Amino acid sequence: MDIATLTEFFKYCTIINVAILLISIITVASDFAYNMHTKLGVWEGSKEAHKQSAYKILGNYKILTIVFNAVPYFALCCCI
């Protein structure tokens, strides 16, 4: 596996993970996620606590995406 292939891999990983993150943020920002979780019995807390925990999870996902996808991609782009 050469550097060009690895760069393309990290590029597509970054694009896919950012798209998943944006879709998740849009989904969590609406009341649909809270209503679905309360009806299924997954969440029994308040709406504010639900949004707070969801944004914590999405924040951690964003950090992981940056550290494990975007940083290696930009490092490989600058090496070439």
mmCIF file of the N, C-alpha and C atoms, coordinates in Angstrom:
data_MODEL
# 
_entry.id   MODEL 
# 
loop_
_atom_site.group_PDB 
_atom_site.id 
_atom_site.type_symbol 
_atom_site.label_atom_id 
_atom_site.label_alt_id 
_atom_site.label_comp_id 
_atom_site.label_asym_id 
_atom_site.label_entity_id 
_atom_site.label_seq_id 
_atom_site.pdbx_PDB_ins_code 
_atom_site.Cartn_x 
_atom_site.Cartn_y 
_atom_site.Cartn_z 
_atom_site.occupancy 
_atom_site.B_iso_or_equiv 
_atom_site.pdbx_formal_charge 
_atom_site.auth_seq_id 
_atom_site.auth_comp_id 
_atom_site.auth_asym_id 
_atom_site.auth_atom_id 
_atom_site.pdbx_PDB_model_num 
ATOM 1   N N  . MET A 1 1  ? 0.851   -1.170 0.000  1.00 0.00 ? 1  MET A N  1 
ATOM 2   C CA . MET A 1 1  ? 0.000   0.000  0.000  1.00 0.00 ? 1  MET A CA 1 
ATOM 3   C C  . MET A 1 1  ? 0.900   1.238  0.000  1.00 0.00 ? 1  MET A C  1 
ATOM 4   N N  . ASP A 1 2  ? 0.709   2.084  -0.982 1.00 0.00 ? 2  ASP A N  1 
ATOM 5   C CA . ASP A 1 2  ? 1.540   3.273  -1.071 1.00 0.00 ? 2  ASP A CA 1 
ATOM 6   C C  . ASP A 1 2  ? 0.851   4.477  -0.418 1.00 0.00 ? 2  ASP A C  1 
ATOM 7   N N  . ILE A 1 3  ? 1.555   5.595  -0.388 1.00 0.00 ? 3  ILE A N  1 
ATOM 8   C CA . ILE A 1 3  ? 1.052   6.785  0.305  1.00 0.00 ? 3  ILE A CA 1 
ATOM 9   C C  . ILE A 1 3  ? -0.182  7.355  -0.390 1.00 0.00 ? 3  ILE A C  1 
ATOM 10  N N  . ALA A 1 4  ? -0.241  7.285  -1.706 1.00 0.00 ? 4  ALA A N  1 
ATOM 11  C CA . ALA A 1 4  ? -1.393  7.821  -2.431 1.00 0.00 ? 4  ALA A CA 1 
ATOM 12  C C  . ALA A 1 4  ? -2.668  7.047  -2.089 1.00 0.00 ? 4  ALA A C  1 
ATOM 13  N N  . THR A 1 5  ? -2.569  5.735  -2.002 1.00 0.00 ? 5  THR A N  1 
ATOM 14  C CA . THR A 1 5  ? -3.727  4.917  -1.637 1.00 0.00 ? 5  THR A CA 1 
ATOM 15  C C  . THR A 1 5  ? -4.167  5.197  -0.211 1.00 0.00 ? 5  THR A C  1 
ATOM 16  N N  . LEU A 1 6  ? -3.215  5.326  0.678  1.00 0.00 ? 6  LEU A N  1 
ATOM 17  C CA . LEU A 1 6  ? -3.521  5.626  2.072  1.00 0.00 ? 6  LEU A CA 1 
ATOM 18  C C  . LEU A 1 6  ? -4.153  7.010  2.220  1.00 0.00 ? 6  LEU A C  1 
ATOM 19  N N  . THR A 1 7  ? -3.684  7.967  1.432  1.00 0.00 ? 7  THR A N  1 
ATOM 20  C CA . THR A 1 7  ? -4.266  9.309  1.451  1.00 0.00 ? 7  THR A CA 1 
ATOM 21  C C  . THR A 1 7  ? -5.715  9.274  0.986  1.00 0.00 ? 7  THR A C  1 
ATOM 22  N N  . GLU A 1 8  ? -5.982  8.552  -0.087 1.00 0.00 ? 8  GLU A N  1 
ATOM 23  C CA . GLU A 1 8  ? -7.359  8.421  -0.577 1.00 0.00 ? 8  GLU A CA 1 
ATOM 24  C C  . GLU A 1 8  ? -8.251  7.737  0.453  1.00 0.00 ? 8  GLU A C  1 
ATOM 25  N N  . PHE A 1 9  ? -7.720  6.726  1.118  1.00 0.00 ? 9  PHE A N  1 
ATOM 26  C CA . PHE A 1 9  ? -8.478  6.022  2.150  1.00 0.00 ? 9  PHE A CA 1 
ATOM 27  C C  . PHE A 1 9  ? -8.896  6.971  3.266  1.00 0.00 ? 9  PHE A C  1 
ATOM 28  N N  . PHE A 1 10 ? -7.944  7.747  3.775  1.00 0.00 ? 10 PHE A N  1 
ATOM 29  C CA . PHE A 1 10 ? -8.266  8.679  4.854  1.00 0.00 ? 10 PHE A CA 1 
ATOM 30  C C  . PHE A 1 10 ? -9.182  9.800  4.378  1.00 0.00 ? 10 PHE A C  1 
ATOM 31  N N  . LYS A 1 11 ? -9.067  10.187 3.109  1.00 0.00 ? 11 LYS A N  1 
ATOM 32  C CA . LYS A 1 11 ? -9.958  11.214 2.568  1.00 0.00 ? 11 LYS A CA 1 
ATOM 33  C C  . LYS A 1 11 ? -11.399 10.723 2.581  1.00 0.00 ? 11 LYS A C  1 
ATOM 34  N N  . TYR A 1 12 ? -11.628 9.524  2.088  1.00 0.00 ? 12 TYR A N  1 
ATOM 35  C CA . TYR A 1 12 ? -12.987 8.997  2.060  1.00 0.00 ? 12 TYR A CA 1 
ATOM 36  C C  . TYR A 1 12 ? -13.509 8.676  3.457  1.00 0.00 ? 12 TYR A C  1 
ATOM 37  N N  . CYS A 1 13 ? -12.641 8.228  4.345  1.00 0.00 ? 13 CYS A N  1 
ATOM 38  C CA . CYS A 1 13 ? -13.056 8.008  5.737  1.00 0.00 ? 13 CYS A CA 1 
ATOM 39  C C  . CYS A 1 13 ? -13.501 9.312  6.379  1.00 0.00 ? 13 CYS A C  1 
ATOM 40  N N  . THR A 1 14 ? -12.764 10.382 6.132  1.00 0.00 ? 14 THR A N  1 
ATOM 41  C CA . THR A 1 14 ? -13.122 11.684 6.688  1.00 0.00 ? 14 THR A CA 1 
ATOM 42  C C  . THR A 1 14 ? -14.445 12.168 6.127  1.00 0.00 ? 14 THR A C  1 
ATOM 43  N N  . ILE A 1 15 ? -14.647 12.040 4.831  1.00 0.00 ? 15 ILE A N  1 
ATOM 44  C CA . ILE A 1 15 ? -15.896 12.487 4.207  1.00 0.00 ? 15 ILE A CA 1 
ATOM 45  C C  . ILE A 1 15 ? -17.081 11.705 4.756  1.00 0.00 ? 15 ILE A C  1 
ATOM 46  N N  . ILE A 1 16 ? -16.954 10.399 4.857  1.00 0.00 ? 16 ILE A N  1 
ATOM 47  C CA . ILE A 1 16 ? -18.051 9.566  5.356  1.00 0.00 ? 16 ILE A CA 1 
ATOM 48  C C  . ILE A 1 16 ? -18.361 9.885  6.812  1.00 0.00 ? 16 ILE A C  1 
ATOM 49  N N  . ASN A 1 17 ? -17.334 10.026 7.644  1.00 0.00 ? 17 ASN A N  1 
ATOM 50  C CA . ASN A 1 17 ? -17.569 10.298 9.058  1.00 0.00 ? 17 ASN A CA 1 
ATOM 51  C C  . ASN A 1 17 ? -18.137 11.689 9.294  1.00 0.00 ? 17 ASN A C  1 
ATOM 52  N N  . VAL A 1 18 ? -17.723 12.680 8.521  1.00 0.00 ? 18 VAL A N  1 
ATOM 53  C CA . VAL A 1 18 ? -18.301 14.022 8.658  1.00 0.00 ? 18 VAL A CA 1 
ATOM 54  C C  . VAL A 1 18 ? -19.757 14.010 8.210  1.00 0.00 ? 18 VAL A C  1 
ATOM 55  N N  . ALA A 1 19 ? -20.077 13.267 7.159  1.00 0.00 ? 19 ALA A N  1 
ATOM 56  C CA . ALA A 1 19 ? -21.471 13.161 6.719  1.00 0.00 ? 19 ALA A CA 1 
ATOM 57  C C  . ALA A 1 19 ? -22.331 12.495 7.788  1.00 0.00 ? 19 ALA A C  1 
ATOM 58  N N  . ILE A 1 20 ? -21.830 11.432 8.397  1.00 0.00 ? 20 ILE A N  1 
ATOM 59  C CA . ILE A 1 20 ? -22.560 10.770 9.483  1.00 0.00 ? 20 ILE A CA 1 
ATOM 60  C C  . ILE A 1 20 ? -22.751 11.719 10.652 1.00 0.00 ? 20 ILE A C  1 
ATOM 61  N N  . LEU A 1 21 ? -21.724 12.497 10.972 1.00 0.00 ? 21 LEU A N  1 
ATOM 62  C CA . LEU A 1 21 ? -21.812 13.455 12.068 1.00 0.00 ? 21 LEU A CA 1 
ATOM 63  C C  . LEU A 1 21 ? -22.858 14.524 11.781 1.00 0.00 ? 21 LEU A C  1 
ATOM 64  N N  . LEU A 1 22 ? -22.887 15.062 10.567 1.00 0.00 ? 22 LEU A N  1 
ATOM 65  C CA . LEU A 1 22 ? -23.869 16.094 10.227 1.00 0.00 ? 22 LEU A CA 1 
ATOM 66  C C  . LEU A 1 22 ? -25.294 15.554 10.253 1.00 0.00 ? 22 LEU A C  1 
ATOM 67  N N  . ILE A 1 23 ? -25.492 14.363 9.733  1.00 0.00 ? 23 ILE A N  1 
ATOM 68  C CA . ILE A 1 23 ? -26.828 13.755 9.764  1.00 0.00 ? 23 ILE A CA 1 
ATOM 69  C C  . ILE A 1 23 ? -27.256 13.495 11.201 1.00 0.00 ? 23 ILE A C  1 
ATOM 70  N N  . SER A 1 24 ? -26.333 13.054 12.033 1.00 0.00 ? 24 SER A N  1 
ATOM 71  C CA . SER A 1 24 ? -26.655 12.802 13.442 1.00 0.00 ? 24 SER A CA 1 
ATOM 72  C C  . SER A 1 24 ? -27.004 14.087 14.175 1.00 0.00 ? 24 SER A C  1 
ATOM 73  N N  . ILE A 1 25 ? -26.285 15.161 13.904 1.00 0.00 ? 25 ILE A N  1 
ATOM 74  C CA . ILE A 1 25 ? -26.579 16.440 14.545 1.00 0.00 ? 25 ILE A CA 1 
ATOM 75  C C  . ILE A 1 25 ? -27.956 16.939 14.135 1.00 0.00 ? 25 ILE A C  1 
ATOM 76  N N  . ILE A 1 26 ? -28.293 16.820 12.867 1.00 0.00 ? 26 ILE A N  1 
ATOM 77  C CA . ILE A 1 26 ? -29.616 17.250 12.402 1.00 0.00 ? 26 ILE A CA 1 
ATOM 78  C C  . ILE A 1 26 ? -30.708 16.405 13.041 1.00 0.00 ? 26 ILE A C  1 
ATOM 79  N N  . THR A 1 27 ? -30.473 15.111 13.165 1.00 0.00 ? 27 THR A N  1 
ATOM 80  C CA . THR A 1 27 ? -31.464 14.219 13.767 1.00 0.00 ? 27 THR A CA 1 
ATOM 81  C C  . THR A 1 27 ? -31.659 14.508 15.246 1.00 0.00 ? 27 THR A C  1 
ATOM 82  N N  . VAL A 1 28 ? -30.572 14.731 15.965 1.00 0.00 ? 28 VAL A N  1 
ATOM 83  C CA . VAL A 1 28 ? -30.661 14.972 17.408 1.00 0.00 ? 28 VAL A CA 1 
ATOM 84  C C  . VAL A 1 28 ? -31.257 16.344 17.689 1.00 0.00 ? 28 VAL A C  1 
ATOM 85  N N  . ALA A 1 29 ? -31.018 17.315 16.808 1.00 0.00 ? 29 ALA A N  1 
ATOM 86  C CA . ALA A 1 29 ? -31.521 18.667 17.035 1.00 0.00 ? 29 ALA A CA 1 
ATOM 87  C C  . ALA A 1 29 ? -33.048 18.726 16.980 1.00 0.00 ? 29 ALA A C  1 
ATOM 88  N N  . SER A 1 30 ? -33.677 17.782 16.310 1.00 0.00 ? 30 SER A N  1 
ATOM 89  C CA . SER A 1 30 ? -35.136 17.768 16.253 1.00 0.00 ? 30 SER A CA 1 
ATOM 90  C C  . SER A 1 30 ? -35.691 17.002 17.450 1.00 0.00 ? 30 SER A C  1 
ATOM 91  N N  . ASP A 1 31 ? -36.982 17.131 17.659 1.00 0.00 ? 31 ASP A N  1 
ATOM 92  C CA . ASP A 1 31 ? -37.628 16.417 18.757 1.00 0.00 ? 31 ASP A CA 1 
ATOM 93  C C  . ASP A 1 31 ? -37.912 14.957 18.410 1.00 0.00 ? 31 ASP A C  1 
ATOM 94  N N  . PHE A 1 32 ? -37.667 14.569 17.168 1.00 0.00 ? 32 PHE A N  1 
ATOM 95  C CA . PHE A 1 32 ? -37.951 13.208 16.727 1.00 0.00 ? 32 PHE A CA 1 
ATOM 96  C C  . PHE A 1 32 ? -37.164 12.177 17.530 1.00 0.00 ? 32 PHE A C  1 
ATOM 97  N N  . ALA A 1 33 ? -35.884 12.440 17.763 1.00 0.00 ? 33 ALA A N  1 
ATOM 98  C CA . ALA A 1 33 ? -35.040 11.479 18.484 1.00 0.00 ? 33 ALA A CA 1 
ATOM 99  C C  . ALA A 1 33 ? -35.514 11.311 19.922 1.00 0.00 ? 33 ALA A C  1 
ATOM 100 N N  . TYR A 1 34 ? -35.846 12.414 20.580 1.00 0.00 ? 34 TYR A N  1 
ATOM 101 C CA . TYR A 1 34 ? -36.315 12.330 21.967 1.00 0.00 ? 34 TYR A CA 1 
ATOM 102 C C  . TYR A 1 34 ? -37.643 11.585 22.044 1.00 0.00 ? 34 TYR A C  1 
ATOM 103 N N  . ASN A 1 35 ? -38.571 11.907 21.155 1.00 0.00 ? 35 ASN A N  1 
ATOM 104 C CA . ASN A 1 35 ? -39.871 11.230 21.163 1.00 0.00 ? 35 ASN A CA 1 
ATOM 105 C C  . ASN A 1 35 ? -39.728 9.736  20.881 1.00 0.00 ? 35 ASN A C  1 
ATOM 106 N N  . MET A 1 36 ? -38.869 9.388  19.951 1.00 0.00 ? 36 MET A N  1 
ATOM 107 C CA . MET A 1 36 ? -38.670 7.983  19.620 1.00 0.00 ? 36 MET A CA 1 
ATOM 108 C C  . MET A 1 36 ? -38.056 7.227  20.800 1.00 0.00 ? 36 MET A C  1 
ATOM 109 N N  . HIS A 1 37 ? -37.074 7.823  21.452 1.00 0.00 ? 37 HIS A N  1 
ATOM 110 C CA . HIS A 1 37 ? -36.428 7.147  22.573 1.00 0.00 ? 37 HIS A CA 1 
ATOM 111 C C  . HIS A 1 37 ? -37.354 7.012  23.774 1.00 0.00 ? 37 HIS A C  1 
ATOM 112 N N  . THR A 1 38 ? -38.206 7.993  24.011 1.00 0.00 ? 38 THR A N  1 
ATOM 113 C CA . THR A 1 38 ? -39.128 7.872  25.143 1.00 0.00 ? 38 THR A CA 1 
ATOM 114 C C  . THR A 1 38 ? -40.227 6.856  24.846 1.00 0.00 ? 38 THR A C  1 
ATOM 115 N N  . LYS A 1 39 ? -40.704 6.794  23.610 1.00 0.00 ? 39 LYS A N  1 
ATOM 116 C CA . LYS A 1 39 ? -41.736 5.813  23.267 1.00 0.00 ? 39 LYS A CA 1 
ATOM 117 C C  . LYS A 1 39 ? -41.203 4.384  23.318 1.00 0.00 ? 39 LYS A C  1 
ATOM 118 N N  . LEU A 1 40 ? -39.952 4.199  22.944 1.00 0.00 ? 40 LEU A N  1 
ATOM 119 C CA . LEU A 1 40 ? -39.362 2.863  22.984 1.00 0.00 ? 40 LEU A CA 1 
ATOM 120 C C  . LEU A 1 40 ? -38.913 2.464  24.383 1.00 0.00 ? 40 LEU A C  1 
ATOM 121 N N  . GLY A 1 41 ? -38.918 3.400  25.304 1.00 0.00 ? 41 GLY A N  1 
ATOM 122 C CA . GLY A 1 41 ? -38.504 3.110  26.665 1.00 0.00 ? 41 GLY A CA 1 
ATOM 123 C C  . GLY A 1 41 ? -37.005 3.140  26.870 1.00 0.00 ? 41 GLY A C  1 
ATOM 124 N N  . VAL A 1 42 ? -36.288 3.677  25.905 1.00 0.00 ? 42 VAL A N  1 
ATOM 125 C CA . VAL A 1 42 ? -34.835 3.749  26.006 1.00 0.00 ? 42 VAL A CA 1 
ATOM 126 C C  . VAL A 1 42 ? -34.415 4.891  26.928 1.00 0.00 ? 42 VAL A C  1 
ATOM 127 N N  . TRP A 1 43 ? -35.163 5.987  26.915 1.00 0.00 ? 43 TRP A N  1 
ATOM 128 C CA . TRP A 1 43 ? -34.820 7.170  27.696 1.00 0.00 ? 43 TRP A CA 1 
ATOM 129 C C  . TRP A 1 43 ? -35.982 7.532  28.606 1.00 0.00 ? 43 TRP A C  1 
ATOM 130 N N  . GLU A 1 44 ? -35.673 7.749  29.877 1.00 0.00 ? 44 GLU A N  1 
ATOM 131 C CA . GLU A 1 44 ? -36.716 8.113  30.834 1.00 0.00 ? 44 GLU A CA 1 
ATOM 132 C C  . GLU A 1 44 ? -36.455 9.459  31.494 1.00 0.00 ? 44 GLU A C  1 
ATOM 133 N N  . GLY A 1 45 ? -35.443 10.187 31.048 1.00 0.00 ? 45 GLY A N  1 
ATOM 134 C CA . GLY A 1 45 ? -35.094 11.474 31.637 1.00 0.00 ? 45 GLY A CA 1 
ATOM 135 C C  . GLY A 1 45 ? -35.787 12.621 30.927 1.00 0.00 ? 45 GLY A C  1 
ATOM 136 N N  . SER A 1 46 ? -35.346 13.825 31.241 1.00 0.00 ? 46 SER A N  1 
ATOM 137 C CA . SER A 1 46 ? -35.933 15.019 30.642 1.00 0.00 ? 46 SER A CA 1 
ATOM 138 C C  . SER A 1 46 ? -35.370 15.254 29.242 1.00 0.00 ? 46 SER A C  1 
ATOM 139 N N  . LYS A 1 47 ? -36.025 16.155 28.522 1.00 0.00 ? 47 LYS A N  1 
ATOM 140 C CA . LYS A 1 47 ? -35.597 16.476 27.171 1.00 0.00 ? 47 LYS A CA 1 
ATOM 141 C C  . LYS A 1 47 ? -34.230 17.170 27.179 1.00 0.00 ? 47 LYS A C  1 
ATOM 142 N N  . GLU A 1 48 ? -34.004 18.021 28.171 1.00 0.00 ? 48 GLU A N  1 
ATOM 143 C CA . GLU A 1 48 ? -32.722 18.727 28.251 1.00 0.00 ? 48 GLU A CA 1 
ATOM 144 C C  . GLU A 1 48 ? -31.570 17.754 28.523 1.00 0.00 ? 48 GLU A C  1 
ATOM 145 N N  . ALA A 1 49 ? -31.815 16.789 29.409 1.00 0.00 ? 49 ALA A N  1 
ATOM 146 C CA . ALA A 1 49 ? -30.779 15.796 29.705 1.00 0.00 ? 49 ALA A CA 1 
ATOM 147 C C  . ALA A 1 49 ? -30.502 14.917 28.485 1.00 0.00 ? 49 ALA A C  1 
ATOM 148 N N  . HIS A 1 50 ? -31.542 14.638 27.707 1.00 0.00 ? 50 HIS A N  1 
ATOM 149 C CA . HIS A 1 50 ? -31.376 13.844 26.490 1.00 0.00 ? 50 HIS A CA 1 
ATOM 150 C C  . HIS A 1 50 ? -30.502 14.587 25.487 1.00 0.00 ? 50 HIS A C  1 
ATOM 151 N N  . LYS A 1 51 ? -30.789 15.861 25.268 1.00 0.00 ? 51 LYS A N  1 
ATOM 152 C CA . LYS A 1 51 ? -29.983 16.637 24.329 1.00 0.00 ? 51 LYS A CA 1 
ATOM 153 C C  . LYS A 1 51 ? -28.548 16.787 24.822 1.00 0.00 ? 51 LYS A C  1 
ATOM 154 N N  . GLN A 1 52 ? -28.390 16.971 26.133 1.00 0.00 ? 52 GLN A N  1 
ATOM 155 C CA . GLN A 1 52 ? -27.052 17.128 26.681 1.00 0.00 ? 52 GLN A CA 1 
ATOM 156 C C  . GLN A 1 52 ? -26.221 15.859 26.483 1.00 0.00 ? 52 GLN A C  1 
ATOM 157 N N  . SER A 1 53 ? -26.798 14.713 26.751 1.00 0.00 ? 53 SER A N  1 
ATOM 158 C CA . SER A 1 53 ? -26.043 13.470 26.572 1.00 0.00 ? 53 SER A CA 1 
ATOM 159 C C  . SER A 1 53 ? -25.794 13.185 25.091 1.00 0.00 ? 53 SER A C  1 
ATOM 160 N N  . ALA A 1 54 ? -26.759 13.520 24.239 1.00 0.00 ? 54 ALA A N  1 
ATOM 161 C CA . ALA A 1 54 ? -26.567 13.302 22.804 1.00 0.00 ? 54 ALA A CA 1 
ATOM 162 C C  . ALA A 1 54 ? -25.448 14.190 22.267 1.00 0.00 ? 54 ALA A C  1 
ATOM 163 N N  . TYR A 1 55 ? -25.400 15.432 22.697 1.00 0.00 ? 55 TYR A N  1 
ATOM 164 C CA . TYR A 1 55 ? -24.343 16.325 22.229 1.00 0.00 ? 55 TYR A CA 1 
ATOM 165 C C  . TYR A 1 55 ? -22.976 15.946 22.794 1.00 0.00 ? 55 TYR A C  1 
ATOM 166 N N  . LYS A 1 56 ? -22.940 15.356 23.981 1.00 0.00 ? 56 LYS A N  1 
ATOM 167 C CA . LYS A 1 56 ? -21.668 14.842 24.503 1.00 0.00 ? 56 LYS A CA 1 
ATOM 168 C C  . LYS A 1 56 ? -21.161 13.707 23.623 1.00 0.00 ? 56 LYS A C  1 
ATOM 169 N N  . ILE A 1 57 ? -22.056 12.802 23.269 1.00 0.00 ? 57 ILE A N  1 
ATOM 170 C CA . ILE A 1 57 ? -21.676 11.672 22.421 1.00 0.00 ? 57 ILE A CA 1 
ATOM 171 C C  . ILE A 1 57 ? -21.214 12.166 21.051 1.00 0.00 ? 57 ILE A C  1 
ATOM 172 N N  . LEU A 1 58 ? -21.956 13.128 20.477 1.00 0.00 ? 58 LEU A N  1 
ATOM 173 C CA . LEU A 1 58 ? -21.575 13.655 19.171 1.00 0.00 ? 58 LEU A CA 1 
ATOM 174 C C  . LEU A 1 58 ? -20.264 14.441 19.241 1.00 0.00 ? 58 LEU A C  1 
ATOM 175 N N  . GLY A 1 59 ? -20.022 15.111 20.358 1.00 0.00 ? 59 GLY A N  1 
ATOM 176 C CA . GLY A 1 59 ? -18.751 15.812 20.531 1.00 0.00 ? 59 GLY A CA 1 
ATOM 177 C C  . GLY A 1 59 ? -17.583 14.853 20.589 1.00 0.00 ? 59 GLY A C  1 
ATOM 178 N N  . ASN A 1 60 ? -17.767 13.746 21.294 1.00 0.00 ? 60 ASN A N  1 
ATOM 179 C CA . ASN A 1 60 ? -16.716 12.724 21.341 1.00 0.00 ? 60 ASN A CA 1 
ATOM 180 C C  . ASN A 1 60 ? -16.483 12.107 19.961 1.00 0.00 ? 60 ASN A C  1 
ATOM 181 N N  . TYR A 1 61 ? -17.567 11.893 19.214 1.00 0.00 ? 61 TYR A N  1 
ATOM 182 C CA . TYR A 1 61 ? -17.447 11.347 17.861 1.00 0.00 ? 61 TYR A CA 1 
ATOM 183 C C  . TYR A 1 61 ? -16.698 12.324 16.959 1.00 0.00 ? 61 TYR A C  1 
ATOM 184 N N  . LYS A 1 62 ? -16.964 13.620 17.134 1.00 0.00 ? 62 LYS A N  1 
ATOM 185 C CA . LYS A 1 62 ? -16.272 14.633 16.338 1.00 0.00 ? 62 LYS A CA 1 
ATOM 186 C C  . LYS A 1 62 ? -14.774 14.627 16.642 1.00 0.00 ? 62 LYS A C  1 
ATOM 187 N N  . ILE A 1 63 ? -14.419 14.534 17.911 1.00 0.00 ? 63 ILE A N  1 
ATOM 188 C CA . ILE A 1 63 ? -13.007 14.499 18.283 1.00 0.00 ? 63 ILE A CA 1 
ATOM 189 C C  . ILE A 1 63 ? -12.330 13.258 17.702 1.00 0.00 ? 63 ILE A C  1 
ATOM 190 N N  . LEU A 1 64 ? -12.997 12.112 17.788 1.00 0.00 ? 64 LEU A N  1 
ATOM 191 C CA . LEU A 1 64 ? -12.429 10.880 17.234 1.00 0.00 ? 64 LEU A CA 1 
ATOM 192 C C  . LEU A 1 64 ? -12.273 10.968 15.719 1.00 0.00 ? 64 LEU A C  1 
ATOM 193 N N  . THR A 1 65 ? -13.244 11.592 15.046 1.00 0.00 ? 65 THR A N  1 
ATOM 194 C CA . THR A 1 65 ? -13.158 11.760 13.597 1.00 0.00 ? 65 THR A CA 1 
ATOM 195 C C  . THR A 1 65 ? -11.977 12.642 13.224 1.00 0.00 ? 65 THR A C  1 
ATOM 196 N N  . ILE A 1 66 ? -11.792 13.715 13.967 1.00 0.00 ? 66 ILE A N  1 
ATOM 197 C CA . ILE A 1 66 ? -10.673 14.609 13.673 1.00 0.00 ? 66 ILE A CA 1 
ATOM 198 C C  . ILE A 1 66 ? -9.343  13.911 13.923 1.00 0.00 ? 66 ILE A C  1 
ATOM 199 N N  . VAL A 1 67 ? -9.230  13.244 15.072 1.00 0.00 ? 67 VAL A N  1 
ATOM 200 C CA . VAL A 1 67 ? -7.944  12.644 15.452 1.00 0.00 ? 67 VAL A CA 1 
ATOM 201 C C  . VAL A 1 67 ? -7.572  11.465 14.555 1.00 0.00 ? 67 VAL A C  1 
ATOM 202 N N  . PHE A 1 68 ? -8.535  10.589 14.271 1.00 0.00 ? 68 PHE A N  1 
ATOM 203 C CA . PHE A 1 68 ? -8.203  9.358  13.562 1.00 0.00 ? 68 PHE A CA 1 
ATOM 204 C C  . PHE A 1 68 ? -8.451  9.399  12.057 1.00 0.00 ? 68 PHE A C  1 
ATOM 205 N N  . ASN A 1 69 ? -9.092  10.451 11.542 1.00 0.00 ? 69 ASN A N  1 
ATOM 206 C CA . ASN A 1 69 ? -9.335  10.530 10.103 1.00 0.00 ? 69 ASN A CA 1 
ATOM 207 C C  . ASN A 1 69 ? -8.761  11.793 9.473  1.00 0.00 ? 69 ASN A C  1 
ATOM 208 N N  . ALA A 1 70 ? -9.123  12.954 10.010 1.00 0.00 ? 70 ALA A N  1 
ATOM 209 C CA . ALA A 1 70 ? -8.721  14.206 9.374  1.00 0.00 ? 70 ALA A CA 1 
ATOM 210 C C  . ALA A 1 70 ? -7.230  14.497 9.551  1.00 0.00 ? 70 ALA A C  1 
ATOM 211 N N  . VAL A 1 71 ? -6.711  14.298 10.747 1.00 0.00 ? 71 VAL A N  1 
ATOM 212 C CA . VAL A 1 71 ? -5.290  14.586 10.989 1.00 0.00 ? 71 VAL A CA 1 
ATOM 213 C C  . VAL A 1 71 ? -4.383  13.690 10.143 1.00 0.00 ? 71 VAL A C  1 
ATOM 214 N N  . PRO A 1 72 ? -4.614  12.369 10.085 1.00 0.00 ? 72 PRO A N  1 
ATOM 215 C CA . PRO A 1 72 ? -3.758  11.562 9.195  1.00 0.00 ? 72 PRO A CA 1 
ATOM 216 C C  . PRO A 1 72 ? -3.891  11.952 7.720  1.00 0.00 ? 72 PRO A C  1 
ATOM 217 N N  . TYR A 1 73 ? -5.102  12.328 7.305  1.00 0.00 ? 73 TYR A N  1 
ATOM 218 C CA . TYR A 1 73 ? -5.286  12.744 5.912  1.00 0.00 ? 73 TYR A CA 1 
ATOM 219 C C  . TYR A 1 73 ? -4.472  13.993 5.605  1.00 0.00 ? 73 TYR A C  1 
ATOM 220 N N  . PHE A 1 74 ? -4.575  15.012 6.469  1.00 0.00 ? 74 PHE A N  1 
ATOM 221 C CA . PHE A 1 74 ? -3.824  16.243 6.216  1.00 0.00 ? 74 PHE A CA 1 
ATOM 222 C C  . PHE A 1 74 ? -2.320  16.030 6.366  1.00 0.00 ? 74 PHE A C  1 
ATOM 223 N N  . ALA A 1 75 ? -1.911  15.149 7.257  1.00 0.00 ? 75 ALA A N  1 
ATOM 224 C CA . ALA A 1 75 ? -0.484  14.847 7.397  1.00 0.00 ? 75 ALA A CA 1 
ATOM 225 C C  . ALA A 1 75 ? 0.051   14.172 6.135  1.00 0.00 ? 75 ALA A C  1 
ATOM 226 N N  . LEU A 1 76 ? -0.730  13.266 5.567  1.00 0.00 ? 76 LEU A N  1 
ATOM 227 C CA . LEU A 1 76 ? -0.286  12.596 4.345  1.00 0.00 ? 76 LEU A CA 1 
ATOM 228 C C  . LEU A 1 76 ? -0.337  13.527 3.139  1.00 0.00 ? 76 LEU A C  1 
ATOM 229 N N  . CYS A 1 77 ? -1.291  14.446 3.122  1.00 0.00 ? 77 CYS A N  1 
ATOM 230 C CA . CYS A 1 77 ? -1.359  15.406 2.013  1.00 0.00 ? 77 CYS A CA 1 
ATOM 231 C C  . CYS A 1 77 ? -0.143  16.329 2.016  1.00 0.00 ? 77 CYS A C  1 
ATOM 232 N N  . CYS A 1 78 ? 0.301   16.719 3.188  1.00 0.00 ? 78 CYS A N  1 
ATOM 233 C CA . CYS A 1 78 ? 1.455   17.629 3.283  1.00 0.00 ? 78 CYS A CA 1 
ATOM 234 C C  . CYS A 1 78 ? 2.767   16.912 3.003  1.00 0.00 ? 78 CYS A C  1 
ATOM 235 N N  . CYS A 1 79 ? 2.796   15.595 3.170  1.00 0.00 ? 79 CYS A N  1 
ATOM 236 C CA . CYS A 1 79 ? 4.034   14.838 2.933  1.00 0.00 ? 79 CYS A CA 1 
ATOM 237 C C  . CYS A 1 79 ? 4.340   14.691 1.453  1.00 0.00 ? 79 CYS A C  1 
ATOM 238 N N  . ILE A 1 80 ? 3.312   14.686 0.643  1.00 0.00 ? 80 ILE A N  1 
ATOM 239 C CA . ILE A 1 80 ? 3.506   14.440 -0.800 1.00 0.00 ? 80 ILE A CA 1 
ATOM 240 C C  . ILE A 1 80 ? 3.988   15.681 -1.506 1.00 0.00 ? 80 ILE A C  1 
# 
